[in-house]
Amino acid sequence: MGALDYFSNFCTVTSTKGKRKPMQTVEIKVKMDCDGCERRVKYAITSMRGVKSVDVIRKESRVRVTGYVDANKVLKRVKSTGKRAEFWPYIPYNLVSYPYATQAYDKRAPAGYVRNVVQAVAVPNDPDEKITSLFSDDNPNAC
C-alpha cells in the first residue's frame, strides 16, 4: 500500500485557483428611466459568472444581485453600461433613531428609507430630551 499512496500523490489533480467567493447579496442604486435601461443593466449582470439571481426594481432605482460575486465587480459592470450607479445607501426608516437629522433625510430616497449615516446621540441632560422623555410611553410617571 505504501507504493500506491506514493504514486497516487503524483496523479492527484490539485486546483491552483483561489477560494470560492461567499454567497452574498449586493444592492446597487442605479438610475433607470425605461425598459431598455432596465434590460441593459439586467443583461450585463446576468452575464457575469457566479450570479444566481438579479432583481431589478425600477420604481426604487434598485438592483439586487445574489450569488458568488464580488460587490466591486458588480458595481463596475453596472457602471460599464453607462448608468450612474452606487452601492445602496439607504436603510429602513424604523432602524434610525433620528430619521430627520441632517444628512439622514433624503428627499430622493424611496418611501420608508433614509440615508445610512452615523447618528448623533442625544445628550441625557439636554432640555429637549427631558421633555421628550416626559411624554414617553416608557416613562411610568407620564401624564
VENDA-V175770 format. One record per residue. N is the residue number from 1. RES is the residue in one letter. OMEGA is omega in radians with two decimals (none if undefined). BURIAL is # if it has 16 or more other ideal C-beta (glycine too) atoms within 10 Angstrom, else .. Layout:
[[N | RES | OMEGA | BURIAL] [N | RES | OMEGA | BURIAL]]
This chain:
[[1 | M | -3.11 | .] [2 | G | -3.14 | .] [3 | A | 3.12 | .] [4 | L | 3.10 | .] [5 | D | 3.14 | .] [6 | Y | -3.13 | .] [7 | F | 3.13 | .] [8 | S | 3.08 | .] [9 | N | 3.12 | .] [10 | F | -3.08 | .] [11 | C | -3.10 | .] [12 | T | 3.11 | .] [13 | V | 3.12 | .] [14 | T | -3.14 | .] [15 | S | 3.12 | .] [16 | T | 3.13 | .] [17 | K | 3.13 | .] [18 | G | 3.12 | .] [19 | K | 3.09 | .] [20 | R | -3.14 | .] [21 | K | 3.14 | .] [22 | P | 3.08 | .] [23 | M | -3.13 | .] [24 | Q | 3.07 | .] [25 | T | -3.14 | .] [26 | V | 3.10 | #] [27 | E | -3.08 | #] [28 | I | 3.06 | #] [29 | K | -3.10 | #] [30 | V | 3.10 | #] [31 | K | 3.13 | .] [32 | M | -3.08 | #] [33 | D | -3.00 | .] [34 | C | 3.13 | .] [35 | D | 3.13 | .] [36 | G | 3.10 | .] [37 | C | -3.12 | #] [38 | E | 3.14 | #] [39 | R | -3.11 | .] [40 | R | 3.14 | #] [41 | V | -3.12 | #] [42 | K | 3.14 | #] [43 | Y | -3.13 | .] [44 | A | -3.10 | #] [45 | I | -3.11 | #] [46 | T | 3.12 | .] [47 | S | 3.10 | .] [48 | M | 3.11 | #] [49 | R | 3.10 | .] [50 | G | -3.12 | .] [51 | V | 3.12 | #] [52 | K | 3.13 | .] [53 | S | 3.10 | .] [54 | V | 3.07 | #] [55 | D | 3.12 | .] [56 | V | 3.11 | #] [57 | I | -3.03 | .] [58 | R | -3.11 | .] [59 | K | 3.12 | .] [60 | E | -3.05 | #] [61 | S | -3.06 | #] [62 | R | 3.02 | #] [63 | V | -3.14 | #] [64 | R | -3.10 | .] [65 | V | 3.11 | #] [66 | T | 3.11 | .] [67 | G | 3.13 | #] [68 | Y | -3.03 | .] [69 | V | 3.04 | #] [70 | D | -3.06 | .] [71 | A | -3.12 | .] [72 | N | 3.11 | .] [73 | K | 3.10 | .] [74 | V | 3.12 | #] [75 | L | 3.14 | #] [76 | K | 3.13 | .] [77 | R | 3.11 | #] [78 | V | 3.12 | #] [79 | K | 3.14 | .] [80 | S | 3.08 | .] [81 | T | -3.14 | #] [82 | G | 3.14 | .] [83 | K | 3.05 | #] [84 | R | -3.05 | .] [85 | A | 3.06 | #] [86 | E | 3.07 | .] [87 | F | -3.07 | .] [88 | W | -3.02 | #] [89 | P | -3.00 | .] [90 | Y | 3.03 | #] [91 | I | 3.14 | #] [92 | P | -3.07 | .] [93 | Y | -3.03 | .] [94 | N | 3.12 | .] [95 | L | -3.07 | .] [96 | V | -3.12 | #] [97 | S | 3.12 | .] [98 | Y | -3.04 | .] [99 | P | -3.13 | #] [100 | Y | 3.10 | .] [101 | A | 3.11 | .] [102 | T | -3.14 | .] [103 | Q | -3.12 | .] [104 | A | -3.12 | #] [105 | Y | -3.13 | .] [106 | D | -3.11 | .] [107 | K | -3.11 | .] [108 | R | -3.13 | .] [109 | A | 3.07 | #] [110 | P | -3.13 | .] [111 | A | 3.11 | .] [112 | G | -3.12 | .] [113 | Y | 3.02 | #] [114 | V | 3.14 | #] [115 | R | 3.11 | #] [116 | N | 3.13 | .] [117 | V | 3.10 | #] [118 | V | -3.09 | .] [119 | Q | 3.06 | .] [120 | A | 3.13 | .] [121 | V | -3.12 | .] [122 | A | 3.10 | .] [123 | V | -3.06 | .] [124 | P | -3.09 | .] [125 | N | 3.14 | .] [126 | D | -3.12 | .] [127 | P | 3.12 | .] [128 | D | 3.14 | .] [129 | E | 3.10 | .] [130 | K | 3.14 | .] [131 | I | 3.14 | .] [132 | T | -3.13 | .] [133 | S | 3.11 | .] [134 | L | -3.11 | .] [135 | F | -3.11 | .] [136 | S | 3.07 | .] [137 | D | 3.13 | .] [138 | D | -3.12 | .] [139 | N | -3.12 | .] [140 | P | -3.12 | .] [141 | N | -3.12 | .] [142 | A | -3.14 | .] [143 | C | none | .]]
